[in-house]
Structure formats: C-alpha cells, structure tokens
Amino acid sequence: MGLLLGLIVLVFVAMLFSLLVDKRFSFSKERVSLSRLIEEEKHELQVSRKRLEEASRHWTSNCEPLLGQDRSFAKVAAEIGASEKRIKELQERRRELAAEVQATTDKFANYRSRYRLQVRSEATGETAPELRSRSGRIYRNIVIRAVSAAGMEIRHDEGNSRLSPEELDPSWRERFQWDGSETADHLAEERERARQHDQFVEKGNSKPPLPLQRKAKNRSGKKRAPADEEVEELRQALMDARRKLNEVEGEAIQARAAERSSRGRSVPGSLETWGERAARFEASGVKLRAQSMRARQRLAAVAPGDALLQIRD
C-alpha cells in the first residue's frame, strides 16, 4: 500500500514536472514571438512616421497654399474682367489717337504744300550780288527766275543755270523745304513730259500737246472752279517753259561772248562756228518764248491772280 501510494505520488510529481516544463517552453516560445512582433511593430511605426513626415511636408508646400483658392480665383477673375474692359477702352482710345494723328499729318502736309508753293513763288525775282555753290562755283549778280521741286533757276552774268538742292547751302534747302523724294518725283515727271513731247513731235505734229484740257462747263453753263492739281500743273508747265527759255538764252549769250572773244572760230569739236551756234540758240529762244507765253496765257485763264503771272518773261 505504501508502495502504491509512493507510485501514485511519483506519477503526480512527474506529471506536474512535465506540465511545468511544457509551460516554460511555451512561455519561452511566446516570448520569442512577442519580441519579433514588437520589432515588426517598431519597423512599421518608423515607416509610418516617415510617411507622416512626407505627407506633412507635401501639405505644407503644396496643399496649404491652396487654402482659400476660391476667393483668390474670384479676385483674379474680377481683375481679368477689369483688365479686359480697360484694354477695350485703350484700344478705342488708340483708334481715336490714330485718327487724330492722321488728320494732323494730313493737315500738316497740306500746310507744308501751301507753304512751299508760297515761299517758292515769293522768291521769284529776288536778286543777290553773288551765290556760291557747294562745289565752289560763284555766280555773280544773280536773279532768281523760279524755284521748283527740282531746284532753283537763276540768271547771272554768264547766263542761266538751274541749281539742284544738293548744290546749294543747307540754308536754301531749309528755306524752300526741299526733300529727296519730292525732287526725285519732279525729275521723273520732267523726264516723262520730255519723252511724251519727243514722241509727239516725232509723229509730225508742229505744236506740243496742251498740258491739260480746257476747263469744262457744267450743265448750267458755268465754268467750274479750277482744282489745285490743275493749277499746279499749269504753273509747272509755265516754269518748265521759262526754264528751257532761260537755258537757251544763256547758251545764246555764251555763244555770242565766245564769238567776240574767239574772232569767229568754230566751236571745239564741231564744224559750227560760235556765230552759227548763237544764231541757232536765238532762233530756239524765239520759239520757246512763244511757248512760254502760251503757258502763261493758259495759267492766266485758270488762275489770273497767281504769283507767277507777276513775273515778266
């Protein structure tokens, strides 16, 4: 009985020891698992902190400035509307200013044209003891015959000459308001008129064509008022006729002077004597004087009070 009891006690002790060992091993295993879990949680916590920091930086730099964008958008939209309205007002003002500038430009161009016509007409007949060109040539006892866009026509001791604006002192160019484009256009018109005249003469016509047709009458029978362009063309025709006459008369004067000084010798490079040359230019002068008188009459019929008519040929 004692042995049996001993065996029973021994079995219980063995069982208790086994339970204790199993529990210890189980606790150790759970401890290892818990430590691993804690490490994993620490790592996850660190990752979460980094994500939180990145999200915070993103919010601060990108999202936070966008707070209140609705109000900003409304303010910007209002400013854009006001700017568009201001732009339209400025564009309208710009068109008005452009129209004013154009009107002022046209007004100044008309004034300058009238001023040129007046100052050039008033200069006709002026005299001076001498005039020095920019090339150094001196003209003595000059009389201004006419001033046009092509230059100044003068009579002097040696005959007649036309000086281009480039040959004259800047003070003359300032006074008569010459410019390169006007001079070039005028010379082109002169060449065209000369070409048309030559063609007209080559066809066998004895008289050059009239620069303009006679003034037409309206249905009421009254003469229409001459246009500025018509008067200007008639004035230009008269000035051209006078210029050619002055040139021919100058050549005739020079030929007569050479005839007296050279005792009747021939013109260098020609079989023509100085006397024959003078006679030829004098005959041309008679024709050109008649042409000048016709041009004068045509201008007088249209503009009887023109300043050019006060100059005697």
Buried (B, 14 or more C-beta within 10 A) or exposed (E): EEEEEEEEEEEEEEEEEEEEEEEEEEEEEEEEEEEEEEEEEEEEEEEEEEEEEEEEEEEEEEEEEEEEEEEEEEEEEEEEEEEEEEEEEEEEEEEEEEEEEEEEEEEEEEEEBEEBBEEBBEBBBEEEEEBEBEEEEEBEBBBBBBBBBBBBBBBBEBBBBBBEBEBBEEEBEEBBBBEEEBBEEBBEBBEEBEEEEEEBEEEEEEEBEEBBEEEEEEEEEEEEEBEEEBBBBBBBBBBBBBBBBBBBBBBBBBBBBBBEEEEEEBBEEEEBBBBBBBBBBBEBBEEBBEBBBBBBEBBBEBBEEBBBBEBEB
